[in-house]
Amino acid sequence: MERVECVIASLVTYRSWVGCCPPRPVEDPGKVALLRRQMDERGWNGPPVVMAGDRALTGTHRLAAVAGSRLTVIPVVDAHALGACWIPQWREVLPPISQWCEIGHRLGDLLPPEVVSYVGLDLHLPSYR
């Protein structure tokens, strides 16, 4: 897993969390409250959020937590950069921009399982494998 973390760390950029559209509604308000307390104490908690444009593919609870914290920027990884890094044929399987909601599913199906697990795509894609 160390290699996965190092490669993903090399792809991370930082952006304002304002305007990030989460992948789904919050299901566990208690988790959000815990994450918010942890973020206020120690900063960002967890892997970067995978983004396709302004749509987050991961990080539902972390995005909700950061909205009430002192943090103004979050670590993100662009979905296209993630795909291009691990999937040699990414350009051929890339969905058209009009179907960006499919990017998460394509990534979940094609990325190595340890990458999917680390970034949390397996938590957001009910049809994953």
C-alpha positions in Angstrom: 0.0 0.0 0.0 3.0 2.4 0.5 3.6 2.5 -3.2 -0.1 3.4 -3.9 0.0 6.2 -1.3 3.3 7.6 -2.7 2.0 7.6 -6.3 -1.3 9.2 -5.3 0.6 11.8 -3.2 2.4 12.8 -6.3 -0.9 13.5 -8.1 -2.4 15.6 -5.3 -3.3 19.2 -5.8 -5.2 21.5 -3.4 -8.4 23.4 -4.0 -11.1 25.1 -2.1 -13.8 22.7 -0.9 -16.4 25.3 -1.8 -18.3 24.2 -4.9 -17.3 20.5 -4.6 -20.4 18.5 -5.3 -20.4 15.3 -3.1 -21.0 11.9 -4.6 -24.1 11.2 -2.4 -26.0 12.4 0.6 -24.5 12.0 4.1 -25.6 8.7 5.6 -23.9 9.0 9.0 -24.0 12.4 10.7 -22.1 11.0 13.7 -19.2 10.2 11.3 -19.3 13.7 10.0 -19.1 15.2 13.6 -16.2 12.9 14.5 -14.3 13.8 11.3 -15.0 17.5 11.9 -13.5 17.3 15.4 -10.5 15.4 14.1 -10.0 18.0 11.3 -10.1 20.9 13.7 -7.4 19.2 15.8 -5.2 17.7 13.1 -6.2 19.0 9.7 -7.4 16.9 6.8 -8.3 13.3 7.6 -8.0 10.5 5.1 -6.9 10.2 1.5 -7.5 12.9 -1.1 -10.9 13.3 -2.7 -11.1 12.0 -6.2 -12.7 14.7 -8.4 -14.1 14.8 -12.0 -14.4 18.5 -12.6 -16.4 19.9 -9.6 -18.0 16.5 -8.9 -16.4 14.5 -6.1 -16.3 10.8 -6.7 -15.3 10.1 -3.1 -15.3 11.8 0.2 -19.0 12.4 1.1 -18.5 12.5 4.8 -15.1 14.3 4.6 -16.6 17.0 2.4 -19.5 17.5 4.9 -17.0 17.6 7.8 -14.7 20.2 6.2 -17.7 22.5 5.5 -18.0 23.1 9.2 -14.2 23.1 10.0 -11.4 25.7 9.9 -10.0 24.2 6.7 -10.3 26.2 3.5 -8.6 23.9 1.1 -8.6 20.1 0.6 -6.3 17.6 -1.1 -7.8 16.3 -4.4 -6.8 13.9 -7.2 -8.1 14.5 -10.6 -10.0 11.4 -11.9 -8.3 11.7 -15.3 -4.8 11.9 -13.8 -5.6 8.8 -11.6 -6.8 6.9 -14.6 -3.9 7.9 -16.8 -1.4 6.9 -14.1 -2.6 3.3 -13.7 -4.5 2.4 -16.8 -2.4 2.3 -20.0 -5.5 2.4 -22.2 -7.2 5.2 -20.3 -7.6 7.5 -23.3 -9.5 4.7 -25.2 -11.9 3.9 -22.3 -12.4 7.5 -21.2 -16.1 8.4 -21.4 -17.3 11.5 -23.2 -17.5 14.7 -21.0 -21.3 14.4 -21.2 -21.0 11.1 -19.3 -18.6 12.1 -16.5 -20.7 10.3 -14.0 -19.4 7.1 -15.6 -15.8 8.0 -14.8 -16.1 6.6 -11.2 -17.4 3.4 -12.5 -14.7 3.1 -15.1 -12.0 3.8 -12.6 -13.6 1.3 -10.1 -13.5 -1.4 -12.8 -10.1 -0.8 -14.2 -7.8 0.5 -11.4 -5.9 -2.1 -9.3 -8.0 -3.1 -6.2 -5.5 -1.5 -3.8 -5.9 1.9 -5.4 -9.7 1.6 -5.5 -9.7 0.7 -1.8 -7.2 3.5 -0.8 -9.1 6.3 -2.4 -12.5 5.0 -1.4 -14.0 4.3 -4.8 -15.3 0.9 -3.5 -17.4 2.7 -0.9 -19.2 4.9 -3.5 -19.8 2.5 -6.3 -22.5 -0.1 -5.5 -21.8 -2.0 -8.8 -18.0 -2.3 -8.1 -16.7 -5.7 -9.3 
